[in-house]
């Protein structure tokens, strides 16, 4: 269900250093989505601390939030990037399951508070042009539905 386990090709210290360098905000996919939306005329706030999950983008005019999720960290189903490391597999399985549970809790809390919630997956950002991203998000913002996930 979570993907296949791969054998790590680097030693433990190198992997630890690599994982420590992974950013939680202002990632390349997030910056690309922000740029595409801004170019299309959408204005937003970033990482609003008062909202559950600190959404990556908040569009108050539409009462909408957008999370730009990494496929590995947030377990994008059926995505090849959502693998589970083979070393220390139990730790990773538990950690990644907690991430998914936290994401679900945050989305439910936002929906209950009257916010609309979108998830944009890293693999979709890689595959789509800026205009396609802005058009898909713009369509969602104007159609009034409560949730949206940019198709993978």
C-alpha positions as a printed NumPy array, in Angstrom:
array([[  0.   ,   0.   ,   0.   ],
       [  2.794,   2.467,   0.836],
       [  4.988,   1.555,  -2.104],
       [  7.944,  -0.711,  -2.34 ],
       [ 10.998,  -0.568,  -0.116],
       [ 14.269,   0.352,  -1.78 ],
       [ 17.79 ,  -0.451,  -0.656],
       [ 19.612,   2.717,   0.354],
       [ 22.642,   3.562,  -1.786],
       [ 24.352,   5.846,   0.744],
       [ 25.648,   5.257,   4.253],
       [ 23.635,   6.163,   7.349],
       [ 25.519,   9.406,   8.131],
       [ 25.12 ,  10.687,   4.576],
       [ 21.416,   9.816,   4.532],
       [ 20.948,  11.601,   7.874],
       [ 22.66 ,  14.725,   6.538],
       [ 20.541,  14.596,   3.367],
       [ 17.271,  14.209,   5.295],
       [ 18.185,  17.057,   7.666],
       [ 18.541,  19.357,   4.657],
       [ 14.991,  18.829,   3.455],
       [ 13.014,  22.021,   3.838],
       [  9.545,  22.18 ,   5.32 ],
       [  8.562,  25.45 ,   3.662],
       [  9.563,  27.491,   0.619],
       [ 10.327,  24.309,  -1.292],
       [ 10.819,  24.42 ,  -5.069],
       [  7.335,  23.017,  -5.797],
       [  5.786,  25.516,  -3.372],
       [  7.676,  28.446,  -4.886],
       [  6.611,  27.344,  -8.366],
       [  2.924,  27.179,  -7.379],
       [  3.181,  30.599,  -5.742],
       [  4.802,  32.064,  -8.836],
       [  2.173,  30.553, -11.158],
       [ -0.719,  31.821,  -9.046],
       [  0.789,  35.283,  -8.604],
       [  1.369,  35.594, -12.361],
       [ -2.293,  34.664, -12.893],
       [ -3.375,  37.489, -10.589],
       [ -4.131,  35.564,  -7.409],
       [ -2.987,  37.089,  -4.125],
       [ -2.329,  35.054,  -1.008],
       [ -0.707,  34.955,   2.402],
       [  2.002,  32.457,   3.331],
       [  2.14 ,  29.958,   6.202],
       [ -0.562,  31.505,   8.395],
       [  0.224,  30.278,  11.904],
       [ -3.292,  30.718,  13.234],
       [ -4.729,  28.101,  10.857],
       [ -4.455,  24.337,  11.458],
       [ -1.462,  22.863,   9.637],
       [ -0.041,  26.273,   8.672],
       [ -1.179,  26.053,   5.037],
       [  1.437,  26.923,   2.426],
       [ -0.882,  29.45 ,   0.766],
       [ -3.992,  31.132,   2.15 ],
       [ -6.34 ,  32.939,  -0.213],
       [ -8.61 ,  34.902,   2.159],
       [-10.755,  36.321,  -0.667],
       [-11.844,  32.79 ,  -1.568],
       [-11.652,  31.463,   2.024],
       [ -9.342,  28.796,   0.62 ],
       [ -6.039,  27.233,   1.618],
       [ -3.512,  25.284,  -0.421],
       [ -1.059,  22.678,   0.794],
       [  1.814,  21.835,  -1.57 ],
       [  2.707,  18.299,  -0.456],
       [  5.8  ,  16.219,  -1.09 ],
       [  4.816,  12.77 ,  -2.371],
       [  7.292,  10.942,  -0.102],
       [  6.548,  12.792,   3.144],
       [  2.779,  12.874,   2.761],
       [  2.313,   9.427,   1.145],
       [  0.779,  10.289,  -2.201],
       [ -1.092,   7.103,  -3.06 ],
       [ -0.02 ,   5.305,  -6.249],
       [  2.927,   7.675,  -6.716],
       [  6.323,   6.063,  -7.348],
       [  7.944,   8.662,  -5.064],
       [  5.972,   7.416,  -2.033],
       [  8.393,   4.624,  -1.185],
       [  9.349,   3.428,   2.277],
       [ 13.078,   3.267,   3.072],
       [ 14.22 ,  -0.304,   3.765],
       [ 16.59 ,   0.65 ,   6.583],
       [ 14.718,   1.329,   9.798],
       [ 11.456,   0.556,   7.977],
       [  9.336,   0.437,  11.126],
       [ 10.401,   3.936,  12.155],
       [  9.664,   5.315,   8.688],
       [  6.319,   3.558,   8.383],
       [  5.186,   4.975,  11.748],
       [  6.526,   8.46 ,  11.021],
       [  4.914,   8.676,   7.592],
       [  1.593,   7.28 ,   8.883],
       [  1.599,  10.021,  11.538],
       [  2.155,  12.615,   8.794],
       [ -0.883,  11.319,   6.882],
       [ -3.028,  11.303,  10.039],
       [ -1.941,  14.858,  10.902],
       [ -2.744,  16.04 ,   7.357],
       [ -6.239,  14.524,   7.622],
       [ -6.847,  16.16 ,  11.028],
       [ -5.722,  19.557,   9.726],
       [ -7.911,  19.321,   6.623],
       [-10.957,  18.334,   8.674],
       [-10.352,  21.196,  11.117],
       [-10.051,  23.686,   8.259],
       [-13.207,  22.393,   6.565],
       [-15.088,  22.549,   9.883],
       [-13.979,  26.173,  10.26 ],
       [-15.402,  27.01 ,   6.839],
       [-12.204,  26.958,   4.792],
       [-11.851,  25.258,   1.421],
       [ -8.81 ,  22.955,   1.179],
       [ -6.639,  22.093,  -1.831],
       [ -3.734,  19.684,  -2.019],
       [ -1.193,  20.065,  -4.786],
       [  1.19 ,  17.126,  -5.091],
       [  4.871,  17.56 ,  -5.887],
       [  4.666,  15.162,  -8.859],
       [  1.834,  17.206, -10.418],
       [  3.883,  20.398, -10.111],
       [  6.778,  18.684, -11.894],
       [  4.552,  17.444, -14.696],
       [  2.445,  20.555, -15.354],
       [  3.247,  23.982, -16.758],
       [  2.726,  27.094, -14.654],
       [ -0.3  ,  28.032, -16.777],
       [ -1.862,  24.589, -16.256],
       [ -1.339,  24.834, -12.491],
       [ -2.86 ,  28.329, -12.325],
       [ -5.794,  27.31 , -14.544],
       [ -6.603,  24.229, -12.446],
       [ -6.404,  26.119,  -9.155],
       [ -8.312,  29.067, -10.603],
       [-11.106,  26.784, -11.78 ],
       [-11.34 ,  25.268,  -8.279],
       [-11.358,  28.678,  -6.598],
       [-14.246,  29.857,  -8.763],
       [-16.358,  26.659,  -8.776],
       [-16.991,  26.733,  -5.02 ],
       [-16.22 ,  23.103,  -4.147],
       [-14.785,  22.54 ,  -0.69 ],
       [-11.828,  20.278,  -1.538],
       [ -9.484,  19.864,  -4.471],
       [ -6.429,  17.802,  -5.306],
       [ -4.341,  18.622,  -8.344],
       [ -4.472,  15.415, -10.377],
       [ -1.334,  13.307, -10.456]])
